[in-house]
């Protein structure tokens, strides 16, 4: 669809709906994560580390689109809470690899369960077909956005 042909009323309605629902969901998520001594970005780091062992800190910076110094600050807090380990690569000491600790994996699983609980509570306002369509539309939009950013 040509962006110039999208009606302004759709954009305004989408913006309002997204802001309202996102604000409530984010407030609940932030509150739950805070109880576990985590921030949203730290939870995402744990998510990324849970998906692949020995992730480099520079890879995390790229994935989060932040400078390596910003990752260092976030990782330091995760280290302080014993959620991650940081080790230098034996072959190349400049490379720093990160892994989840048992405590990190445990807090990540608890946070993930809480996230599911929060989303389930909000999605329960919709019927199953609406949820399916919402997920498919968001996946389609995310894919298009990812493809667009890789082309730029």
Secondary structure, 3 states (H helix, E strand, C coil): CCHHHCCHHHHHHHHHHHHHHHHHHHHHHHHHHHHCCCCHHHHHHHHHHHHCCCEEHHHHHHHHCCCHHHHHHHHHHHHHCCCEEEEECCCCCCCEEEEECHHHHHHHHHHHHHHHHHHHHHHCCCCHHHHHHHHHHHHHHHHHHHHHHHHC
